[in-house]
Amino acid sequence: MSTHDAVQMSLKSCLRLARTSFEHEKSISWFPGHMMAGLREMGDQMRTVDLVVETRDARIPLSSINRQFEQVIGSKRRLVVYNKADLAPVAIQEVVRQEMAKRNQQVLFTNTNINKSVNKILDVAKAIALSDAVKYPQLVVMVVGMPNVGKSSLINALRRTGINKGKAANTGAKPGVTRALSGRIRVLEAPAVYLVDTPGVMIPHIPDPIAAIKDNIADEAVLADYLLFRLNRFEGVDYCSALGIDGPTDDIGEFLQKLGKKIGALRQGGELDVDKATQYFLRAFRAGRFGQLCLDDLDADSVEAYFQRSTELPLSKHQKAKARREAQRQRALVRAQSRNLV
């Protein structure tokens, strides 16, 4: 039996034994001050904006929606852009288009590495600008989105394809690189089109982490555990070979220990550096090393349930404090579990 066949058999065994549900506290709170300020400033500038480009992640087409933007955007014309489309299955695109069309949202899928893909956004902006030259002597487009959905990369790609200019917005692997609204960035000469970058704004209080922690939450330990849970439920996803570790597992502590030894994420004395191993795992997912994946369930019932949940009332102050304490407890448990495996 080849090594690949052995890994596949081990993977199938793991899938049979995998968790069937993800257990975690019922709410998570994370809303840095710059995000609140960003939302306020977005609202203040909205009167000067002609088009809002709401950027989401194609791998999490529901979970990268922030319903807070509804209040800020109001009746402004909006284009929903599902970025990182190359990292998600092509088959989801039509499903997402149909579901968003039911909610009056125009949708495009983009890959910032492909000019033709990015130009679709410029075509929409150009059409609006040319529809009324008097009303739109220059078109102002505001780009919004949750952290780490690729807003800044999208802006840089639009500038590259629109006017053949270099990087205008900072990018990074961690959420929160853009922390304030930028000045106007020109992306087309004729007609004149300008973009405004904004800080990534996370949902402040998440009532159901299974529906919303997929890629943007500050609690990386929880995210890594959820990602492992989901990978074990995808048939044919061989994350062990991608990471160079021996055999799948459904235990996050055991998994991080294996990964830490593989990549040398160990402190003096051989203790696992949990944060380093966790961040390496998340970067591997974000880089597409496990193939094209969608972490959201997109059947009709799941989509409807998501939108019903998203209209729930916000948490009380007591619930927020309880959620923060529970998130801290979960992080401590993961670290303790990992140390016990050394």
C-alpha positions as CSV (number, residue, x, y, z in Angstrom):
1,M,0.0,0.0,0.0
2,S,1.4,3.4,-0.9
3,T,1.8,6.2,1.6
4,H,-1.0,8.2,-0.1
5,D,-3.4,5.2,0.1
6,A,-2.5,4.8,3.8
7,V,-3.3,8.4,4.5
8,Q,-6.6,8.2,2.6
9,M,-7.6,5.1,4.7
10,S,-6.6,6.9,7.9
11,L,-8.6,9.9,6.8
12,K,-11.7,7.9,6.1
13,S,-11.4,6.3,9.5
14,C,-11.1,9.7,11.0
15,L,-14.2,10.9,9.2
16,R,-16.3,8.0,10.6
17,L,-15.2,9.0,14.1
18,A,-15.3,12.7,13.6
19,R,-17.4,15.0,15.8
20,T,-20.8,15.5,14.4
21,S,-21.2,18.9,16.1
22,F,-19.0,21.7,17.2
23,E,-19.3,22.5,20.9
24,H,-18.5,26.0,22.1
25,E,-19.8,28.8,24.2
26,K,-22.9,30.4,22.8
27,S,-21.5,33.9,22.2
28,I,-18.3,35.7,21.4
29,S,-17.5,39.4,21.8
30,W,-14.8,41.2,19.9
31,F,-15.2,44.8,18.7
32,P,-12.0,46.9,19.0
33,G,-12.5,50.7,19.3
34,H,-11.1,51.5,15.8
35,M,-14.0,49.4,14.4
36,M,-16.7,51.4,16.2
37,A,-15.0,54.6,15.1
38,G,-14.8,53.2,11.5
39,L,-18.6,52.5,11.5
40,R,-19.3,56.1,12.6
41,E,-17.0,57.6,10.0
42,M,-18.5,55.4,7.3
43,G,-21.9,56.8,8.2
44,D,-20.7,60.4,8.2
45,Q,-19.1,60.0,4.7
46,M,-22.0,58.0,3.2
47,R,-23.7,61.1,1.8
48,T,-20.7,61.7,-0.5
49,V,-20.6,58.0,-1.7
50,D,-22.2,56.9,-5.0
51,L,-21.6,53.1,-4.8
52,V,-20.8,50.7,-1.9
53,V,-18.8,47.6,-2.7
54,E,-19.4,45.2,0.1
55,T,-16.5,42.7,0.1
56,R,-17.1,39.1,1.4
57,D,-15.1,35.9,1.3
58,A,-16.3,33.3,-1.2
59,R,-15.2,30.5,1.2
60,I,-17.7,31.8,3.8
61,P,-20.4,33.4,1.7
62,L,-22.8,33.8,4.7
63,S,-20.4,34.1,7.6
64,S,-18.6,37.1,6.0
65,I,-21.8,39.1,5.9
66,N,-22.0,41.9,8.5
67,R,-25.6,43.0,9.0
68,Q,-24.4,46.2,10.7
69,F,-23.6,47.5,7.2
70,E,-27.3,47.5,6.4
71,Q,-27.7,50.4,8.9
72,V,-24.8,52.3,7.5
73,I,-25.4,51.7,3.8
74,G,-29.1,52.4,3.9
75,S,-30.6,52.9,0.4
76,K,-27.2,53.5,-1.3
77,R,-26.5,51.5,-4.4
78,R,-24.6,48.4,-3.5
79,L,-22.5,45.7,-5.2
80,V,-21.6,42.6,-3.3
81,V,-18.2,41.2,-4.2
82,Y,-17.2,37.7,-3.2
83,N,-13.5,37.8,-3.1
84,K,-11.0,34.9,-3.1
85,A,-13.3,33.0,-5.5
86,D,-10.3,30.9,-6.6
87,L,-10.2,29.3,-3.1
88,A,-13.9,28.2,-3.1
89,P,-15.7,25.6,-5.2
90,V,-17.0,27.0,-8.5
91,A,-20.3,25.2,-7.9
92,I,-21.3,27.4,-5.0
93,Q,-21.4,30.6,-7.2
94,E,-24.8,30.0,-8.8
95,V,-26.3,29.0,-5.4
96,V,-25.0,32.2,-3.8
97,R,-26.2,34.4,-6.7
98,Q,-29.7,33.0,-6.4
99,E,-29.9,33.3,-2.7
100,M,-28.6,36.9,-2.7
101,A,-30.9,37.8,-5.6
102,K,-33.8,36.9,-3.4
103,R,-32.5,39.6,-1.1
104,N,-32.0,42.2,-3.9
105,Q,-28.2,42.0,-3.8
106,Q,-26.2,42.1,-7.0
107,V,-23.2,39.7,-6.7
108,L,-19.9,39.3,-8.4
109,F,-17.1,36.7,-7.7
110,T,-13.5,37.9,-8.0
111,N,-10.0,36.7,-7.8
112,T,-7.6,39.7,-7.4
113,N,-4.9,38.0,-9.3
114,I,-6.9,38.0,-12.5
115,N,-7.4,41.3,-14.2
116,K,-10.5,40.2,-16.1
117,S,-12.2,39.3,-12.8
118,V,-11.4,42.6,-11.2
119,N,-12.5,44.6,-14.3
120,K,-16.1,43.4,-13.8
121,I,-16.2,45.8,-10.8
122,L,-14.8,48.6,-12.8
123,D,-17.4,48.0,-15.5
124,V,-20.2,48.4,-13.0
125,A,-18.7,51.7,-11.7
126,K,-18.1,52.9,-15.2
127,A,-21.6,52.2,-16.3
128,I,-23.0,54.2,-13.4
129,A,-20.7,57.2,-14.0
130,L,-21.5,57.3,-17.8
131,S,-25.2,57.0,-17.1
132,D,-25.3,60.7,-16.0
133,A,-22.2,62.8,-16.5
134,V,-23.7,65.8,-14.8
135,K,-24.7,63.8,-11.7
136,Y,-21.5,61.9,-11.6
137,P,-18.6,64.2,-12.5
138,Q,-16.6,61.8,-10.5
139,L,-17.9,58.5,-9.0
140,V,-17.0,57.7,-5.4
141,V,-17.0,54.1,-4.3
142,M,-16.7,53.0,-0.7
143,V,-15.3,49.5,-0.1
144,V,-16.5,47.9,3.1
145,G,-16.2,44.4,4.6
146,M,-15.3,42.2,7.6
147,P,-11.6,41.8,8.5
148,N,-9.5,39.5,6.3
149,V,-11.9,39.3,3.3
150,G,-9.3,41.0,1.1
151,K,-10.6,44.6,0.8
152,S,-7.2,46.2,0.5
153,S,-6.0,43.6,-2.0
154,L,-9.1,44.3,-4.0
155,I,-8.4,48.0,-4.0
156,N,-4.9,47.5,-5.1
157,A,-6.0,45.2,-7.9
158,L,-8.6,47.8,-9.1
159,R,-5.9,50.4,-9.2
160,R,-3.6,48.1,-11.0
161,T,-6.1,47.2,-13.7
162,G,-7.8,50.6,-13.9
163,I,-4.9,53.0,-14.2
164,N,-1.9,50.7,-14.2
165,K,-0.6,52.0,-10.9
166,G,1.0,50.2,-7.9
167,K,-0.1,49.4,-4.4
168,A,-2.3,52.1,-2.7
169,A,-3.7,50.2,0.3
170,N,-1.8,48.2,3.0
171,T,-2.4,44.5,3.1
172,G,-1.7,41.8,5.7
173,A,-2.4,38.3,6.8
174,K,-4.0,39.4,10.0
175,P,-7.3,41.2,10.4
176,G,-7.3,44.9,11.1
177,V,-4.5,46.2,8.8
178,T,-6.7,49.1,7.7
179,R,-7.7,50.9,10.9
180,A,-9.1,54.2,9.5
181,L,-10.9,55.5,6.4
182,S,-8.4,56.3,3.7
183,G,-8.4,59.3,1.4
184,R,-9.8,58.9,-2.1
185,I,-7.8,56.5,-4.3
186,R,-8.2,57.0,-8.1
187,V,-8.9,53.8,-10.0
188,L,-10.2,55.1,-13.4
189,E,-9.3,58.3,-15.3
190,A,-12.2,58.6,-17.7
191,P,-14.8,58.5,-16.3
192,A,-13.2,59.5,-13.0
193,V,-13.7,56.8,-10.4
194,Y,-12.3,57.0,-6.8
195,L,-12.3,54.4,-4.0
196,V,-12.4,54.9,-0.3
197,D,-10.9,52.1,1.9
198,T,-12.4,51.4,5.3
199,P,-11.3,49.4,8.4
200,G,-12.6,45.8,8.5
201,V,-15.6,45.8,10.9
202,M,-16.4,42.6,12.8
203,I,-19.8,41.7,14.1
204,P,-19.5,42.9,17.7
205,H,-21.4,40.2,19.5
206,I,-21.9,36.8,17.8
207,P,-24.7,34.7,19.2
208,D,-23.8,31.5,17.3
209,P,-20.1,30.9,16.7
210,I,-20.8,27.9,14.4
211,A,-22.4,30.4,12.0
212,A,-19.9,33.2,12.3
213,I,-16.4,32.4,13.5
214,K,-15.2,30.9,10.2
215,D,-12.5,33.3,9.3
216,N,-12.6,36.6,11.0
217,I,-12.8,36.1,14.8
218,A,-10.0,37.3,17.1
219,D,-10.1,34.0,19.1
220,E,-7.7,32.1,16.9
221,A,-7.7,29.0,19.2
222,V,-11.5,28.6,18.7
223,L,-11.2,29.2,14.9
224,A,-8.4,26.5,14.6
225,D,-10.6,24.0,16.4
226,Y,-13.6,24.8,14.3
227,L,-11.5,24.5,11.1
228,L,-10.1,21.1,12.1
229,F,-13.7,20.0,12.8
230,R,-14.8,21.1,9.4
231,L,-11.8,19.6,7.5
232,N,-12.5,16.2,9.1
233,R,-16.0,16.4,7.7
234,F,-15.0,17.1,4.1
235,E,-14.5,13.9,2.2
236,G,-11.3,13.8,0.1
237,V,-9.6,16.7,1.9
238,D,-6.1,15.5,2.8
239,Y,-4.9,18.2,5.2
240,C,-2.3,15.7,6.6
241,S,-0.4,15.6,3.4
242,A,-0.7,19.3,2.9
243,L,0.8,20.0,6.3
244,G,3.2,17.0,6.3
245,I,1.9,15.5,9.5
246,D,1.3,11.8,10.4
247,G,-2.4,10.9,10.3
248,P,-5.6,12.9,10.9
249,T,-7.1,13.6,14.4
250,D,-10.2,15.2,15.7
251,D,-8.4,16.5,18.8
252,I,-7.2,20.1,18.4
253,G,-4.5,19.7,21.1
254,E,-3.1,16.5,19.5
255,F,-3.3,18.2,16.1
256,L,-1.4,21.3,17.2
257,Q,1.2,19.1,18.9
258,K,1.9,17.2,15.6
259,L,2.0,20.4,13.6
260,G,4.2,22.2,16.1
261,K,6.8,19.4,16.0
262,K,6.6,19.4,12.2
263,I,7.2,23.2,11.8
264,G,9.4,23.6,14.8
265,A,6.9,25.6,16.8
266,L,8.4,24.6,20.1
267,R,9.6,26.7,23.0
268,Q,12.7,25.9,25.2
269,G,12.3,22.5,26.8
270,G,10.1,21.2,23.9
271,E,6.9,22.9,25.0
272,L,4.5,23.6,22.2
273,D,4.1,27.2,21.0
274,V,0.4,27.0,20.7
275,D,0.0,30.5,19.1
276,K,2.6,29.8,16.4
277,A,1.2,26.4,15.5
278,T,-2.3,27.8,15.4
279,Q,-1.4,30.8,13.2
280,Y,0.5,28.5,10.8
281,F,-2.6,26.3,10.5
282,L,-4.9,29.3,9.7
283,R,-2.4,30.8,7.2
284,A,-2.3,27.4,5.4
285,F,-6.1,27.5,5.1
286,R,-6.2,31.1,4.0
287,A,-3.5,30.4,1.3
288,G,-5.7,27.6,-0.1
289,R,-3.4,24.7,0.8
290,F,-6.3,22.4,1.5
291,G,-8.0,22.9,-1.8
292,Q,-11.2,24.8,-2.7
293,L,-13.5,24.8,0.3
294,C,-16.7,26.4,1.5
295,L,-17.2,26.4,5.2
296,D,-20.8,27.5,5.1
297,D,-23.8,25.2,4.5
298,L,-25.7,26.5,1.6
299,D,-28.8,24.4,1.4
300,A,-32.0,26.4,1.4
301,D,-32.9,25.7,5.1
302,S,-29.4,26.7,6.3
303,V,-29.4,30.0,4.3
304,E,-32.9,30.9,5.6
305,A,-31.8,30.0,9.2
306,Y,-28.7,32.2,8.9
307,F,-30.7,35.2,7.9
308,Q,-33.2,34.6,10.7
309,R,-30.4,34.4,13.2
310,S,-28.8,37.6,11.9
311,T,-31.9,39.6,12.9
312,E,-31.8,38.5,16.6
313,L,-31.4,41.2,19.3
314,P,-27.9,42.1,20.4
315,L,-26.6,40.8,23.7
316,S,-26.9,42.6,27.0
317,K,-23.9,43.9,28.9
318,H,-24.0,41.0,31.2
319,Q,-24.1,38.5,28.3
320,K,-21.2,40.3,26.7
321,A,-19.0,40.1,29.8
322,K,-19.9,36.4,30.2
323,A,-19.0,35.7,26.6
324,R,-15.6,37.3,27.1
325,R,-14.9,35.3,30.2
326,E,-15.9,32.1,28.5
327,A,-13.7,32.8,25.4
328,Q,-10.7,33.3,27.7
329,R,-11.5,30.1,29.5
330,Q,-11.6,28.2,26.2
331,R,-8.2,29.5,25.1
332,A,-6.7,28.5,28.5
333,L,-8.1,25.0,28.1
334,V,-6.6,24.6,24.6
335,R,-3.2,25.6,25.9
336,A,-3.4,23.3,28.9
337,Q,-4.5,20.4,26.7
338,S,-1.6,21.0,24.4
339,R,1.0,21.1,27.2
340,N,-0.3,17.8,28.6
341,L,0.5,16.1,25.3
342,V,4.2,17.0,25.5
